[in-house]
């Protein structure tokens, strides 16, 4: 199957689902976090599919790989934010299973794609 668009990439599709799940999860955060962790978590999540999309439209493999590395970095940032929230009182009882699974799958797929573009 030939890819016609970044939208055909499973990693992009999964990262979109991840963003939606992150928005749902952060709806349960306290209002005082709206400009803090809520914003940071949402921005890092949104950055993943955005970088995949932007990189795919660049002219070279090198540029594409660079944007995928940025997406991977945003995933690590998101992972760190979630680890912090899990340790805060308001985050202790939230269900992270879906977002953690999606994030892990997305990170593995990004890593593989980055490696393939290095060859």
Buried (B, 14 or more C-beta within 10 A) or exposed (E): EEEEEBEEBEBBBBBBBBBEBBBEBBEEBEEEBEEEBBEBBBBBBBBBBBBBBBBBEEEEEEBBBBBBBBBBBBBEBBBEBBEEBEEEEEBEEBEBEBBBEBBEBBBEBBBEBBEEBEE
